[in-house]
Amino acid sequence: MLGIIYSILAGVFISVQSAFNANVSAKIGGAETTAIVHGVGFLASLILVFFLKGGDITKIGDVNKIYLLGGVLGVGIVFSAMKGVSLLGAAFSISILLVAQLLVAVAIDTFGLFGMEKIPLSFNKPVGLLIMIAGVLVFQSK
């Protein structure tokens, strides 16, 4: 249940953040907004580290260095979502984002990419993806 709650929160945060960032970007620019968002996010993450504790930063040497590029991907996420919302509107942009995210997540699960556990592809997953894509098309049609 906790995983569902965190996933719902992430969806809410992505949508609201993208709208906030699009508004900031309209005033100061996309790259500038991305830098500010990550600076503020860095401060917020330090607060989380301070209060939550429980990890062990000294084990950073044990981490595959490619996985440290998550921060770079975060920059791409913020910039791309912000531009998508600015150009397409929040609902259409986020609906495309969700379908793309699910397609990639299914590939990661199916092939066990990036050290993740393999989860076999069942018939219902591609069917669900096709229904989602159809939903986006119906949602956007005028």
KAQUI-V120445 format. One record per residue. N is the residue number from 0. RES is the residue in one letter. BURIAL is 1 if it has 24 or more other C-alpha atoms within 12 Angstrom, else 0. Layout:
n/res/burial
N/RES/BURIAL
N/RES/BURIAL
This chain:
n/res/burial
0/M/0
1/L/0
2/G/0
3/I/0
4/I/0
5/Y/0
6/S/0
7/I/0
8/L/0
9/A/0
10/G/0
11/V/0
12/F/0
13/I/1
14/S/1
15/V/0
16/Q/1
17/S/1
18/A/1
19/F/1
20/N/1
21/A/1
22/N/0
23/V/1
24/S/1
25/A/0
26/K/0
27/I/0
28/G/0
29/G/1
30/A/0
31/E/0
32/T/1
33/T/1
34/A/1
35/I/0
36/V/1
37/H/1
38/G/0
39/V/0
40/G/0
41/F/0
42/L/0
43/A/0
44/S/0
45/L/0
46/I/0
47/L/0
48/V/0
49/F/0
50/F/0
51/L/0
52/K/0
53/G/0
54/G/0
55/D/0
56/I/0
57/T/0
58/K/0
59/I/0
60/G/0
61/D/0
62/V/0
63/N/0
64/K/0
65/I/0
66/Y/0
67/L/0
68/L/0
69/G/0
70/G/0
71/V/0
72/L/0
73/G/0
74/V/1
75/G/0
76/I/1
77/V/1
78/F/1
79/S/1
80/A/1
81/M/1
82/K/1
83/G/1
84/V/1
85/S/1
86/L/0
87/L/0
88/G/0
89/A/1
90/A/0
91/F/1
92/S/1
93/I/1
94/S/1
95/I/1
96/L/1
97/L/1
98/V/1
99/A/0
100/Q/0
101/L/0
102/L/0
103/V/0
104/A/1
105/V/1
106/A/0
107/I/0
108/D/0
109/T/0
110/F/0
111/G/0
112/L/0
113/F/0
114/G/0
115/M/0
116/E/0
117/K/0
118/I/0
119/P/0
120/L/0
121/S/0
122/F/0
123/N/0
124/K/0
125/P/0
126/V/0
127/G/0
128/L/1
129/L/0
130/I/0
131/M/0
132/I/0
133/A/0
134/G/0
135/V/0
136/L/0
137/V/0
138/F/0
139/Q/0
140/S/0
141/K/0
